[in-house]
Amino acid sequence: MHDPVALAGFVLCLLGGIGAVIKGRRGALTWWEREVYHMSARSNVKFGLFYLALAALFAITLLGVPLPSLILLAVAVVTGILYVSSFARGAGDE
């Protein structure tokens, strides 16, 4: 039976990674991203690639290699909170 934590982490990281890469390719940054958090379009792509790497680790876990999926999920969630806070904070202001 598959590890449900690994499956949830895989889906979360895959969708988050694809979304971040697409956001980075568009290049449209909010004022908060540019001025407060000093992000660039490249920063979004880097977050996306990090998330895709985490998705790959979750996929390896789903294939049967024993990795600590709960710790990987914790890393994904904390990183996601930091990433989303970089542009969500100013979403209501623009």
OpenMM code with the backbone's topology and positions (N, CA, C; nanometers):
from openmm import Vec3, app, unit

residues = "MET HIS ASP PRO VAL ALA LEU ALA GLY PHE VAL LEU CYS LEU LEU GLY GLY ILE GLY ALA VAL ILE LYS GLY ARG ARG GLY ALA LEU THR TRP TRP GLU ARG GLU VAL TYR HIS MET SER ALA ARG SER ASN VAL LYS PHE GLY LEU PHE TYR LEU ALA LEU ALA ALA LEU PHE ALA ILE THR LEU LEU GLY VAL PRO LEU PRO SER LEU ILE LEU LEU ALA VAL ALA VAL VAL THR GLY ILE LEU TYR VAL SER SER PHE ALA ARG GLY ALA GLY ASP GLU".split()
positions = [
    Vec3(0.0839, -0.1180, 0.0000),
    Vec3(0.0000, 0.0000, 0.0000),
    Vec3(0.0883, 0.1241, 0.0000),
    Vec3(0.0447, 0.2234, -0.0750),
    Vec3(0.1221, 0.3473, -0.0858),
    Vec3(0.1082, 0.4319, 0.0397),
    Vec3(0.2121, 0.5053, 0.0676),
    Vec3(0.2150, 0.5964, 0.1805),
    Vec3(0.1286, 0.7181, 0.1476),
    Vec3(0.0197, 0.7425, 0.2218),
    Vec3(-0.0681, 0.8555, 0.1897),
    Vec3(0.0003, 0.9913, 0.2089),
    Vec3(0.0939, 1.0001, 0.3021),
    Vec3(0.1671, 1.1251, 0.3225),
    Vec3(0.2534, 1.1540, 0.1996),
    Vec3(0.3179, 1.0510, 0.1467),
    Vec3(0.4009, 1.0681, 0.0274),
    Vec3(0.3161, 1.1047, -0.0933),
    Vec3(0.1993, 1.0454, -0.1041),
    Vec3(0.1105, 1.0763, -0.2159),
    Vec3(0.0629, 1.2217, -0.2073),
    Vec3(0.0217, 1.2645, -0.0890),
    Vec3(-0.0210, 1.4033, -0.0702),
    Vec3(0.0944, 1.4996, -0.0982),
    Vec3(0.2126, 1.4664, -0.0505),
    Vec3(0.3291, 1.5509, -0.0741),
    Vec3(0.3659, 1.5581, -0.2211),
    Vec3(0.3547, 1.4461, -0.2897),
    Vec3(0.3850, 1.4444, -0.4328),
    Vec3(0.2914, 1.5374, -0.5087),
    Vec3(0.1618, 1.5261, -0.4823),
    Vec3(0.0638, 1.6100, -0.5527),
    Vec3(0.0861, 1.7570, -0.5174),
    Vec3(0.1040, 1.7867, -0.3890),
    Vec3(0.1272, 1.9240, -0.3449),
    Vec3(0.2504, 1.9838, -0.4119),
    Vec3(0.3603, 1.9111, -0.4103),
    Vec3(0.4852, 1.9630, -0.4660),
    Vec3(0.4813, 1.9712, -0.6179),
    Vec3(0.4168, 1.8758, -0.6818),
    Vec3(0.4072, 1.8797, -0.8274),
    Vec3(0.3267, 2.0014, -0.8721),
    Vec3(0.2108, 2.0228, -0.8121),
    Vec3(0.1274, 2.1374, -0.8491),
    Vec3(0.1938, 2.2693, -0.8105),
    Vec3(0.2535, 2.2743, -0.6920),
    Vec3(0.3226, 2.3956, -0.6487),
    Vec3(0.4425, 2.4283, -0.7360),
    Vec3(0.5165, 2.3254, -0.7734),
    Vec3(0.6335, 2.3468, -0.8585),
    Vec3(0.5962, 2.3958, -0.9968),
    Vec3(0.4961, 2.3352, -1.0557),
    Vec3(0.4511, 2.3782, -1.1883),
    Vec3(0.3971, 2.5206, -1.1812),
    Vec3(0.3183, 2.5504, -1.0772),
    Vec3(0.2650, 2.6853, -1.0615),
    Vec3(0.3731, 2.7908, -1.0448),
    Vec3(0.4755, 2.7607, -0.9662),
    Vec3(0.5837, 2.8565, -0.9432),
    Vec3(0.6659, 2.8789, -1.0698),
    Vec3(0.6905, 2.7727, -1.1454),
    Vec3(0.7656, 2.7874, -1.2699),
    Vec3(0.6860, 2.8713, -1.3699),
    Vec3(0.5560, 2.8461, -1.3795),
    Vec3(0.4720, 2.9252, -1.4704),
    Vec3(0.4707, 3.0712, -1.4267),
    Vec3(0.4581, 3.0956, -1.2966),
    Vec3(0.4590, 3.2338, -1.2457),
    Vec3(0.5920, 3.3011, -1.2769),
    Vec3(0.7009, 3.2283, -1.2634),
    Vec3(0.8321, 3.2848, -1.2937),
    Vec3(0.8514, 3.3125, -1.4413),
    Vec3(0.7945, 3.2280, -1.5258),
    Vec3(0.8074, 3.2480, -1.6710),
    Vec3(0.7269, 3.3685, -1.7185),
    Vec3(0.6148, 3.3961, -1.6485),
    Vec3(0.5349, 3.5133, -1.6858),
    Vec3(0.6084, 3.6419, -1.6537),
    Vec3(0.6829, 3.6417, -1.5445),
    Vec3(0.7646, 3.7574, -1.5086),
    Vec3(0.6899, 3.8715, -1.4424),
    Vec3(0.5590, 3.8633, -1.4280),
    Vec3(0.4821, 3.9706, -1.3658),
    Vec3(0.4957, 3.9613, -1.2141),
    Vec3(0.5606, 4.0604, -1.1553),
    Vec3(0.5831, 4.0612, -1.0113),
    Vec3(0.4978, 4.1690, -0.9461),
    Vec3(0.4507, 4.1420, -0.8267),
    Vec3(0.3777, 4.2428, -0.7512),
    Vec3(0.4771, 4.3362, -0.6837),
    Vec3(0.4259, 4.4469, -0.6342),
    Vec3(0.5107, 4.5410, -0.5626),
    Vec3(0.5738, 4.4744, -0.4408),
    Vec3(0.4960, 4.3924, -0.3694),
    Vec3(0.5479, 4.3233, -0.2514),
    Vec3(0.6627, 4.2311, -0.2875),
    Vec3(0.6490, 4.1601, -0.3975),
    Vec3(0.7569, 4.0693, -0.4390),
    Vec3(0.8845, 4.1469, -0.4695),
    Vec3(0.8706, 4.2559, -0.5446),
    Vec3(0.9883, 4.3323, -0.5865),
    Vec3(1.0504, 4.4113, -0.4714),
    Vec3(0.9703, 4.4916, -0.4049),
    Vec3(1.0228, 4.5907, -0.3113),
    Vec3(1.0411, 4.5391, -0.1688),
    Vec3(0.9517, 4.4548, -0.1217),
    Vec3(0.9592, 4.4091, 0.0175),
    Vec3(1.0424, 4.2819, 0.0288),
    Vec3(1.0135, 4.1838, -0.0577),
    Vec3(1.0817, 4.0543, -0.0479),
    Vec3(1.1994, 4.0401, -0.1431),
    Vec3(1.2225, 4.1407, -0.2273),
    Vec3(1.3359, 4.1427, -0.3206),
    Vec3(1.3433, 4.0168, -0.4061),
    Vec3(1.2275, 3.9769, -0.4575),
    Vec3(1.2213, 3.8592, -0.5443),
    Vec3(1.2307, 3.9034, -0.6899),
    Vec3(1.2641, 3.8085, -0.7738),
    Vec3(1.2644, 3.8306, -0.9180),
    Vec3(1.1878, 3.7154, -0.9821),
    Vec3(1.1695, 3.7245, -1.1116),
    Vec3(1.1046, 3.6138, -1.1812),
    Vec3(1.1875, 3.4864, -1.1642),
    Vec3(1.3167, 3.5034, -1.1592),
    Vec3(1.4068, 3.3888, -1.1404),
    Vec3(1.3862, 3.3220, -1.0036),
    Vec3(1.3517, 3.4019, -0.9022),
    Vec3(1.3244, 3.3472, -0.7695),
    Vec3(1.2063, 3.2512, -0.7739),
    Vec3(1.1028, 3.2875, -0.8491),
    Vec3(0.9872, 3.1994, -0.8626),
    Vec3(1.0256, 3.0680, -0.9291),
    Vec3(1.1089, 3.0754, -1.0316),
    Vec3(1.1531, 2.9533, -1.1004),
    Vec3(1.2352, 2.8662, -1.0062),
    Vec3(1.3194, 2.9281, -0.9245),
    Vec3(1.3996, 2.8513, -0.8283),
    Vec3(1.3118, 2.7805, -0.7260),
    Vec3(1.2099, 2.8492, -0.6760),
    Vec3(1.1155, 2.7842, -0.5850),
    Vec3(1.0473, 2.6679, -0.6560),
    Vec3(1.0085, 2.6896, -0.7810),
    Vec3(0.9429, 2.5839, -0.8573),
    Vec3(1.0316, 2.4622, -0.8763),
    Vec3(1.1575, 2.4846, -0.9072),
    Vec3(1.2499, 2.3727, -0.9251),
    Vec3(1.2737, 2.2986, -0.7932),
    Vec3(1.2786, 2.3739, -0.6833),
    Vec3(1.2923, 2.3104, -0.5521),
    Vec3(1.1721, 2.2210, -0.5242),
    Vec3(1.0533, 2.2718, -0.5543),
    Vec3(0.9324, 2.1934, -0.5330),
    Vec3(0.9287, 2.0700, -0.6240),
    Vec3(0.9734, 2.0840, -0.7459),
    Vec3(0.9767, 1.9683, -0.8359),
    Vec3(1.0774, 1.8645, -0.7879),
    Vec3(1.1881, 1.9102, -0.7284),
    Vec3(1.2847, 1.8161, -0.6695),
    Vec3(1.2220, 1.7426, -0.5511),
    Vec3(1.1449, 1.8148, -0.4684),
    Vec3(1.0742, 1.7486, -0.3583),
    Vec3(0.9710, 1.6493, -0.4124),
    Vec3(0.9035, 1.6862, -0.5208),
    Vec3(0.8068, 1.5939, -0.5818),
    Vec3(0.8767, 1.4670, -0.6276),
    Vec3(0.9984, 1.4816, -0.6796),
    Vec3(1.0745, 1.3637, -0.7217),
    Vec3(1.1090, 1.2751, -0.6016),
    Vec3(1.1437, 1.3369, -0.4892),
    Vec3(1.1717, 1.2574, -0.3687),
    Vec3(1.0468, 1.1840, -0.3212),
    Vec3(0.9313, 1.2505, -0.3277),
    Vec3(0.8067, 1.1833, -0.2910),
    Vec3(0.7760, 1.0695, -0.3881),
    Vec3(0.8056, 1.0890, -0.5165),
    Vec3(0.7831, 0.9830, -0.6144),
    Vec3(0.8724, 0.8630, -0.5854),
    Vec3(0.9959, 0.8894, -0.5454),
    Vec3(1.0870, 0.7803, -0.5092),
    Vec3(1.0324, 0.7053, -0.3877),
    Vec3(0.9773, 0.7798, -0.2938),
    Vec3(0.9165, 0.7171, -0.1756),
    Vec3(0.7988, 0.6293, -0.2159),
    Vec3(0.7190, 0.6779, -0.3105),
    Vec3(0.6041, 0.5993, -0.3572),
    Vec3(0.6469, 0.4717, -0.4293),
    Vec3(0.7674, 0.4728, -0.4846),
    Vec3(0.8196, 0.3536, -0.5520),
    Vec3(0.8747, 0.2508, -0.4550),
    Vec3(0.8817, 0.2865, -0.3264),
    Vec3(0.9223, 0.1876, -0.2271),
    Vec3(1.0505, 0.2157, -0.1535),
    Vec3(1.1219, 0.3207, -0.1908),
    Vec3(1.2442, 0.3550, -0.1192),
    Vec3(1.2043, 0.4222, 0.0131),
    Vec3(1.2560, 0.3724, 0.1235),
    Vec3(1.2135, 0.4276, 0.2533),
    Vec3(1.2783, 0.5637, 0.2826),
    Vec3(1.2024, 0.6693, 0.2584),
    Vec3(1.2440, 0.8042, 0.2923),
    Vec3(1.1457, 0.8595, 0.3950),
    Vec3(1.1881, 0.9527, 0.4779),
    Vec3(1.0982, 1.0078, 0.5811),
    Vec3(0.9964, 1.1038, 0.5190),
    Vec3(0.8848, 1.0497, 0.4743),
    Vec3(0.7873, 1.1305, 0.4009),
    Vec3(0.7256, 1.2402, 0.4863),
    Vec3(0.7106, 1.2186, 0.6142),
    Vec3(0.6526, 1.3212, 0.7003),
    Vec3(0.7470, 1.4410, 0.7124),
    Vec3(0.8757, 1.4160, 0.7217),
    Vec3(0.9733, 1.5245, 0.7288),
    Vec3(0.9777, 1.5987, 0.5957),
    Vec3(0.9723, 1.5256, 0.4857),
    Vec3(0.9686, 1.5896, 0.3539),
    Vec3(0.8444, 1.6769, 0.3392),
    Vec3(0.7318, 1.6279, 0.3887),
    Vec3(0.6083, 1.7064, 0.3817),
    Vec3(0.6198, 1.8324, 0.4672),
    Vec3(0.6816, 1.8224, 0.5830),
    Vec3(0.7011, 1.9398, 0.6686),
    Vec3(0.7878, 2.0443, 0.5981),
    Vec3(0.8935, 1.9991, 0.5323),
    Vec3(0.9795, 2.0907, 0.4562),
    Vec3(0.8990, 2.1568, 0.3444),
    Vec3(0.8168, 2.0789, 0.2751),
    Vec3(0.7354, 2.1330, 0.1663),
    Vec3(0.6360, 2.2364, 0.2170),
    Vec3(0.5726, 2.2093, 0.3302),
    Vec3(0.4723, 2.3018, 0.3836),
    Vec3(0.5370, 2.4317, 0.4307),
    Vec3(0.6467, 2.4231, 0.5039),
    Vec3(0.7136, 2.5444, 0.5525),
    Vec3(0.7653, 2.6271, 0.4350),
    Vec3(0.8261, 2.5622, 0.3374),
    Vec3(0.8742, 2.6329, 0.2196),
    Vec3(0.7582, 2.6966, 0.1440),
    Vec3(0.6482, 2.6243, 0.1337),
    Vec3(0.5301, 2.6781, 0.0659),
    Vec3(0.4744, 2.8001, 0.1357),
    Vec3(0.4716, 2.7984, 0.2678),
    Vec3(0.4231, 2.9145, 0.3431),
    Vec3(0.5130, 3.0350, 0.3185),
    Vec3(0.6425, 3.0137, 0.3220),
    Vec3(0.7354, 3.1245, 0.2956),
    Vec3(0.7208, 3.1767, 0.1535),
    Vec3(0.7037, 3.0873, 0.0585),
    Vec3(0.6907, 3.1284, -0.0811),
    Vec3(0.5601, 3.2033, -0.1046),
    Vec3(0.4505, 3.1484, -0.0599),
    Vec3(0.3201, 3.2113, -0.0842),
    Vec3(0.3103, 3.3454, -0.0120),
    Vec3(0.3703, 3.3565, 0.1051),
    Vec3(0.3641, 3.4837, 0.1774),
    Vec3(0.4369, 3.5948, 0.1030),
    Vec3(0.5273, 3.5591, 0.0119),
    Vec3(0.6016, 3.6602, -0.0611),
    Vec3(0.5168, 3.7366, -0.1604),
    Vec3(0.4068, 3.6808, -0.2056),
    Vec3(0.3210, 3.7557, -0.2972),
    Vec3(0.1765, 3.7639, -0.2528),
    Vec3(0.1337, 3.6793, -0.1629),
    Vec3(-0.0061, 3.6814, -0.1193),
    Vec3(-0.0340, 3.8019, -0.0302),
    Vec3(0.0650, 3.8474, 0.0422),
    Vec3(0.0449, 3.9595, 0.1342),
    Vec3(-0.0018, 4.0843, 0.0595),
    Vec3(0.0543, 4.1090, -0.0559),
    Vec3(0.0161, 4.2281, -0.1307),
    Vec3(-0.0943, 4.2078, -0.2309),
    Vec3(-0.1527, 4.0894, -0.2375),
    Vec3(-0.2547, 4.0612, -0.3380),
    Vec3(-0.3775, 4.1504, -0.3221),
    Vec3(-0.4122, 4.1853, -0.2014),
    Vec3(-0.5286, 4.2704, -0.1800),
    Vec3(-0.5011, 4.4172, -0.2087),
    Vec3(-0.3746, 4.4570, -0.2095),
    Vec3(-0.3386, 4.5960, -0.2301),
    Vec3(-0.3318, 4.6361, -0.3766),
    Vec3(-0.3208, 4.5387, -0.4650),
    Vec3(-0.3045, 4.5720, -0.6071),
    Vec3(-0.4300, 4.5515, -0.6847),
] * unit.nanometer
topology = app.Topology()
chain = topology.addChain("A")
for resn in residues:
    res = topology.addResidue(resn, chain)
    for name in ("N", "CA", "C"):
        topology.addAtom(name, app.Element.getBySymbol(name[0]), res)
